[in-house]
Amino acid sequence: MTPGPPASSRVGLSQTDPVVGPQAEVVARIPGAAAHGLVAPPGCPALPAARLADPAWLARLIPQGTTSPRVRATVWWYSASAVLTAPVLAGLAVGRPLSARLEDTTVSLAPDGRPVAAVSAAGHADPVAGLRETLGAVVGALAQVAGMRARPLWAVATDSLANGLLGLGRALGDVAAVTALAAPLAAAVGPPLPAPRYVDVAGTRFTRRVSCCLVDRLPSGATCLSCPRRAPGERQALLESVARGH
Ligand code: SF4
């Protein structure tokens, strides 16, 4: 995928502010919070997340390239959805719920237009409705821009939700408790968001994917470790190998 001009020059954004407010309390409770997309890297341009529901803005953020719009949009969403859902998942994981509404959220962009961190400016006792609105708005706009069906993008969001809670569970030292939030959260959001799934292999929990991120369609793309198209025996052997640290 060819990145094209830096996002900051394409869209003329200000720089991201430090994390303050309710998300700062959440960040303080999560070891290595920056690795979970919760802390804006210094110098990154900032974008009101509501822009992600605007097809014109999305068209500028999705990298240019020779692959199809469907591939480029899906790969972009695979990382963008992980970042966009990071605050709400982190808030739930530590019992300090944050708003998932686009209007309450700011995202930081890498030079290639990928969101790399998100900050929610508001707490919210029940963020489910906001999460449903956010995913629906961005998926709808992205499907329009890419000329593709929305359903595969909803599935990508499910895997981001599952991966996000798994990573937070590892950081907090309680994978079982934090990943147990995934299924009820997705059910509360409701269709067309598919149910997240996990699989335990050799004592280690992995996301059992429901989506295909299309990364192997990129010129430099490799086959995903947990690709649902792998033969079950091959996938199991690979996950065992990872679980055992080989
Ligand atoms: S390797 Fe599998 S999961 Fe990854 S993009 Fe290709 S088909 Fe999808």
Residues whose N, C-alpha, C, O or C-beta is under 5 A from the ligand:
A	BS01	SF4	S211 C212 C213 L214 V215 D216 A222 T223 C224 C227 P228 R229
